């Protein structure tokens, strides 16, 4: 069995250990949250914590079903707690517990608790959680495997070191596997068997749709919801409006108003299956409320839903770069400068970075088209063009750094 340490996420938990704050790990179903907890619990046991100090409950395990009653949950945890030692409490997929915040609040105020919770839904990890647990939590937003994590896990699984690997498999082959086979960690165990991988992905997809969206939002027309999913999946990287989606569905015989589309989109974003990226006006330094881009949490899932999409390789690369920027930088927007579009603008405190993404820029006209929007921005913030082409190290055009995508994806954060 392959166990991927997810070092950056693990380091977050280690640095937060014993601090008087609730540690919240959010992420789409099966992205590795429970495994991260298991790895972290092993770390605790290896560093002086006794097994009896750890209280761990996964609410998707039938053994704990009765504990979804918050009063029973609190009594159960209280009965397990030690009075004279620190108690490390793990509550996995806590969204299944109604009024969970009452339990979390009561545990938080006790001096001998270190509290960790996970959830698969952004709706309770954002505005609701901020209201319920205001000022008392920090959030770790977890994604499925990055390309680097996937690549390193495959090397370990195939018992190859990087030097040997270069003779047997190219980075490009691993990249192609990554976008087809999925970035969900468990799929690595399925030995590139697409039938088994897609059966596993179908289970995730159905769970997200039925449990995280249909049930919560009380949606009766599941087929219409799936039509919206397919539209979003088919249009990653394209500027899209709610009204355009509604009009498209109506034109193919599934009459849909904008309120319904908006509700479905919110459900998909809340489930963390889809990411909405808003626009930022670079010249006016303001966030724009019209038009957004959408990207998917996992491209293997998209491949399963839509079938082979090799013609979309440019948008697929853009999707991967977006997710990596999200991991490394946090705040990512689509840029607008005059009438030109910048694929991504990263804004953190006083830090601003601009990114264009292009599958290839070997053609002079394509290169000119991709560079022009960045050239027009006259500030001194870093500008990058990420491409699958290979250029000499430190190449740049007009001060814009040209980066090979695969090398960039394998860099240390």
C-alpha positions in Angstrom: 0.0 0.0 0.0 1.3 3.4 -1.0 1.3 6.0 1.9 2.0 9.6 0.8 3.2 11.8 3.6 1.8 15.1 2.2 4.7 16.9 3.8 3.4 20.4 3.6 0.1 19.5 5.1 1.7 17.5 7.8 4.1 20.3 8.6 1.1 22.6 9.1 -0.4 20.3 11.7 3.0 19.8 13.5 3.6 23.6 13.7 0.1 24.0 15.1 0.4 21.2 17.7 -0.7 22.2 21.3 -1.6 25.7 20.3 -4.9 26.9 21.8 -6.8 27.0 18.5 -9.0 24.6 16.6 -7.3 23.0 13.6 -9.7 22.6 10.6 -8.8 20.6 7.5 -11.2 21.1 4.6 -11.2 19.4 1.2 -13.1 17.5 -1.4 -14.1 13.9 -0.4 -11.2 11.4 -0.6 -8.5 14.0 -1.1 -6.6 12.4 1.8 -7.8 14.2 5.0 -8.3 11.0 7.0 -5.0 9.6 5.9 -3.3 12.9 6.9 -4.8 12.5 10.4 -3.5 8.9 10.5 0.0 10.0 9.5 -0.1 12.9 12.1 -1.3 10.5 14.8 1.7 8.3 14.1 3.9 11.4 14.4 2.4 12.1 17.9 3.0 8.5 19.0 6.6 8.7 17.9 7.1 12.0 19.8 6.0 11.3 23.3 2.2 11.1 23.1 0.6 8.0 24.5 -2.1 6.1 22.6 -4.6 6.7 25.4 -4.3 10.5 24.9 -5.7 10.2 21.3 -9.5 10.2 20.8 -10.4 9.7 17.1 -13.8 9.5 15.5 -14.6 9.2 11.8 -18.3 10.0 11.3 -18.4 8.1 8.0 -17.7 4.9 9.9 -21.0 3.2 10.9 -19.4 2.3 14.3 -19.9 5.9 15.3 -23.3 6.6 13.8 -25.0 7.2 17.1 -22.5 9.9 17.9 -23.9 12.1 15.2 -26.1 13.3 18.0 -24.1 16.1 19.4 -25.0 15.5 23.1 -24.0 11.8 22.8 -20.8 12.8 21.1 -19.9 15.2 23.8 -20.6 12.7 26.6 -18.6 10.0 24.7 -15.5 12.3 24.3 -15.7 13.5 27.9 -15.7 9.9 29.1 -12.5 9.2 27.2 -10.6 12.3 28.2 -7.7 12.2 30.6 -7.7 14.8 33.4 -4.0 15.0 33.9 -2.7 14.9 30.3 -3.2 16.6 27.0 -6.0 15.0 25.0 -5.6 15.0 21.2 -9.1 14.9 19.7 -9.7 14.1 16.0 -13.3 14.6 14.6 -13.3 13.4 10.9 -16.1 14.5 8.5 -17.8 16.4 11.3 -20.4 17.9 8.9 -22.5 14.8 9.7 -23.0 16.1 13.2 -25.8 18.6 13.5 -24.9 21.4 16.0 -21.3 20.1 16.0 -20.2 23.6 17.0 -21.6 23.2 20.5 -19.3 20.2 21.0 -16.3 21.9 19.5 -16.9 25.0 21.6 -17.2 23.0 24.8 -14.0 21.1 24.1 -12.1 24.2 23.0 -12.5 26.0 26.3 -10.9 23.0 28.2 -7.2 23.6 28.8 -6.1 20.0 28.2 -7.5 19.6 24.7 -5.8 19.9 21.2 -8.6 19.7 18.7 -8.6 18.7 15.0 -11.6 18.5 12.7 -12.2 17.8 9.0 -15.0 18.4 6.7 -15.8 17.9 3.0 -18.1 20.9 2.5 -17.0 24.5 2.1 -20.4 25.8 3.1 -19.7 25.0 6.8 -16.0 25.7 6.4 -16.4 29.3 5.3 -19.1 31.9 6.4 -20.9 29.5 8.7 -17.8 28.3 10.4 -16.5 31.8 10.7 -19.7 32.7 12.5 -19.8 29.6 14.7 -16.1 29.5 15.6 -15.1 33.1 15.1 -11.5 33.7 15.9 -11.0 30.2 17.4 -9.8 28.2 14.4 -7.2 28.0 11.6 -8.0 26.3 8.3 -5.9 24.0 6.2 -7.4 23.7 2.7 -6.4 20.3 1.3 -6.4 19.3 -2.3 -5.9 16.0 -4.1 -2.3 15.1 -5.1 -0.2 17.7 -6.8 1.8 16.6 -9.8 4.9 16.6 -7.7 3.3 14.4 -5.0 1.9 12.0 -7.7 5.3 11.8 -9.5 7.2 11.1 -6.3 4.7 8.5 -5.2 4.9 6.8 -8.6 8.7 6.6 -8.4 8.5 5.0 -4.9 5.8 2.6 -6.1 7.7 1.6 -9.1 10.9 1.3 -7.1 12.8 3.7 -9.3 15.0 6.6 -8.4 14.9 9.7 -10.5 18.1 8.9 -12.3 16.9 5.5 -13.4 13.5 6.8 -14.1 14.7 9.2 -16.7 15.8 6.2 -18.8 12.5 4.4 -18.5 9.7 6.9 -18.4 9.6 10.5 -19.3 8.1 13.2 -17.1 5.6 13.7 -19.9 4.4 10.1 -19.6 3.8 10.7 -15.9 2.0 14.0 -16.7 -0.3 12.2 -19.1 -1.1 9.5 -16.5 -1.7 12.2 -13.9 -4.4 14.0 -16.0 -6.1 10.8 -17.0 -5.8 8.5 -14.0 -6.8 11.1 -11.4 -5.0 12.9 -8.6 -7.1 11.3 -5.8 -4.5 9.4 -3.7 -6.2 6.0 -3.7 -6.1 5.7 -7.5 -2.4 5.1 -7.3 -3.1 1.7 -5.9 -5.2 0.7 -8.9 -2.2 0.2 -11.2 -3.3 2.4 -14.1 -6.4 0.2 -14.6 -8.8 2.8 -16.0 -11.8 0.6 -15.5 -11.1 0.3 -11.8 -10.1 3.9 -11.5 -13.3 5.2 -13.1 -15.4 2.9 -10.9 -13.7 4.5 -7.9 -14.1 8.0 -9.3 -17.8 7.3 -10.0 -18.2 6.5 -6.3 -16.7 9.8 -5.3 -18.7 11.7 -7.9 -22.0 10.1 -6.8 -21.3 10.7 -3.1 -20.5 14.4 -3.7 -23.6 14.9 -5.9 -26.0 13.0 -3.7 -24.8 13.7 -0.2 -23.1 17.1 -0.5 -25.3 18.8 -3.0 -28.6 17.1 -3.8 -29.5 16.3 -0.2 -28.3 19.5 1.3 -29.9 21.8 -1.3 -33.0 19.6 -1.7 -32.6 19.3 -5.5 -35.2 17.2 -7.2 -33.9 17.3 -10.8 -30.6 15.5 -10.6 -30.3 15.2 -14.4 -30.4 19.0 -14.7 -27.7 19.3 -12.0 -25.6 16.8 -14.0 -26.1 19.0 -17.1 -24.6 21.9 -15.2 -21.7 19.7 -14.1 -20.9 18.7 -17.6 -21.1 22.3 -18.9 -18.7 23.5 -16.2 -16.3 20.5 -16.7 -16.4 21.1 -20.5 -15.6 24.8 -20.1 -12.7 24.9 -17.7 -10.7 28.0 -18.2 -13.4 29.9 -20.2 -15.0 33.0 -18.9 -18.5 32.0 -18.0 -21.7 33.7 -16.8 -24.6 32.2 -14.9 -27.0 33.4 -17.6 -24.9 31.8 -20.4 -25.1 28.4 -18.6 -28.9 28.8 -18.2 -29.4 29.8 -21.8 -27.2 26.9 -23.1 -29.2 24.4 -21.1 -32.5 25.9 -22.2 -31.4 25.8 -25.8 -30.9 22.0 -25.6 -34.3 21.4 -24.0 -33.6 21.7 -20.3 -35.2 25.0 -19.4 -33.2 26.5 -16.6 -33.4 29.9 -15.0 -30.4 31.8 -13.6 -31.5 31.3 -9.9 -31.4 27.5 -10.4 -28.0 27.6 -12.1 -26.6 29.9 -9.4 -27.9 27.4 -6.7 -26.3 24.5 -8.5 -23.0 26.3 -9.0 -22.9 27.2 -5.4 -23.4 23.6 -4.4 -20.6 22.5 -6.7 -18.2 25.1 -5.3 -19.3 24.3 -1.7 -18.6 20.6 -2.3 -15.1 21.6 -3.4 -15.5 19.7 -6.6 -15.3 22.9 -8.6 -13.4 26.1 -8.0 -14.7 29.5 -9.1 -12.1 32.1 -9.9 -13.3 35.7 -9.9 -11.8 38.5 -12.0 -9.6 41.4 -10.9 -9.2 44.7 -12.7 -5.4 45.3 -12.6 -5.5 48.9 -13.7 -8.5 49.9 -11.4 -7.3 47.6 -8.6 -10.8 46.3 -8.0 -12.5 43.0 -7.9 -15.2 42.4 -10.6 -18.5 40.7 -10.0 -19.3 39.7 -13.6 -18.0 36.6 -15.4 -15.8 34.0 -13.7 -13.7 31.0 -14.7 -14.2 27.5 -13.3 -11.6 24.8 -12.7 -12.1 21.2 -11.4 -10.5 19.6 -8.3 -9.5 16.5 -10.3 -8.9 16.1 -14.1 -9.4 12.3 -14.0 -12.9 12.9 -12.8 -13.4 15.3 -15.7 -12.1 12.7 -18.1 -14.5 10.1 -16.7 -17.5 12.4 -17.1 -16.7 13.8 -20.5 -14.5 11.2 -22.1 -11.2 11.8 -23.9 -10.5 15.5 -24.1 -7.0 15.7 -25.6 -8.1 18.7 -27.6 -8.3 20.6 -24.4 -4.7 20.2 -23.4 -4.2 23.9 -23.1 -7.1 24.3 -20.6 -6.0 21.2 -18.8 -2.6 22.7 -18.2 -4.2 25.9 -17.1 -6.4 23.9 -14.6 -3.2 22.2 -13.1 -1.4 25.5 -12.8 -4.4 27.1 -11.1 -4.5 24.3 -8.5 -0.8 24.6 -7.9 -1.0 28.4 -7.4 -3.8 27.8 -5.0 -1.6 25.4 -3.0 1.4 27.7 -3.0 -0.1 31.2 -3.0 -3.7 31.0 -1.7 -5.4 34.0 -3.4 -5.7 33.6 -7.2 -7.8 35.7 -9.6 -8.3 36.1 -13.3 -6.7 39.4 -14.4 -8.1 42.0 -16.7 -6.0 44.8 -18.0 -7.8 47.1 -20.4 -9.4 44.6 -22.8 -6.7 42.0 -22.4 -6.9 38.9 -20.1 -4.2 37.7 -17.7 -4.7 34.1 -16.9 -3.9 34.4 -13.2 -3.1 37.2 -10.8 -1.8 36.2 -7.3 -2.5 38.8 -4.6 -1.2 38.3 -1.1 -0.6 41.2 1.3 1.7 43.5 -0.8 2.8 40.6 -3.1 1.4 40.6 -6.6 2.4 38.1 -9.4 1.1 37.7 -12.9 1.0 34.4 -14.8 0.1 33.5 -18.4 -0.2 29.8 -19.3 0.2 28.5 -22.8 0.7 24.9 -24.0 3.3 26.1 -26.5 4.7 29.4 -27.6 7.1 28.2 -30.3 5.0 29.8 -33.0 5.9 33.5 -33.1 2.4 34.8 -33.4 1.3 32.7 -30.4 4.2 33.9 -28.4 3.4 37.5 -29.2 -0.3 37.0 -28.3 0.6 35.5 -24.9 3.3 38.0 -24.0 1.4 41.2 -25.0 -1.0 41.4 -22.0 1.9 41.1 -19.6 4.1 43.6 -21.6 1.3 46.2 -21.2 1.5 46.1 -17.4 4.1 48.6 -16.4 4.5 47.9 -12.7 7.5 46.0 -11.3 5.8 42.9 -10.0 7.0 39.5 -11.3 5.6 38.3 -14.5 5.7 34.7 -15.7 4.7 32.7 -18.8 4.4 29.0 -18.1 4.5 26.6 -21.1 5.2 23.0 -21.9 8.0 24.2 -24.2 11.6 23.9 -23.0 13.7 27.1 -22.9 17.2 27.7 -21.5 17.2 28.4 -17.8 16.4 32.0 -16.8 15.0 32.8 -20.3 12.9 35.9 -20.5 11.2 38.2 -23.0 10.8 41.8 -22.1 11.4 41.0 -18.4 8.8 38.2 -18.5 10.3 35.0 -17.2 9.6 31.9 -19.3 9.1 28.7 -17.2 8.8 25.1 -18.3 5.5 23.8 -16.7 6.8 20.4 -15.6 10.0 21.8 -14.0 7.9 24.4 -12.2 5.4 21.8 -10.9 8.3 19.8 -9.5 9.9 22.7 -7.7 9.9 23.1 -3.9 7.1 25.4 -2.8 
